[in-house]
């Protein structure tokens, strides 16, 4: 399952995008967006997010 971003919590800092080993996360309009076709559900973004905006579904 791909990671899911809570858009109300995300601050768009880009930490998750920088950490993603498969480049599945981009920042669009100030929030992180996960490409579910690229996401390998490794959890790196979840551990990196400073505001807890990302969860593994």
Secondary structure, 3 states (H helix, E strand, C coil): CCEEECCCCCCCCCHHHHHCCCCCEEEECCEEEECCCCCCCCCHHHHHCCCCCEEEC
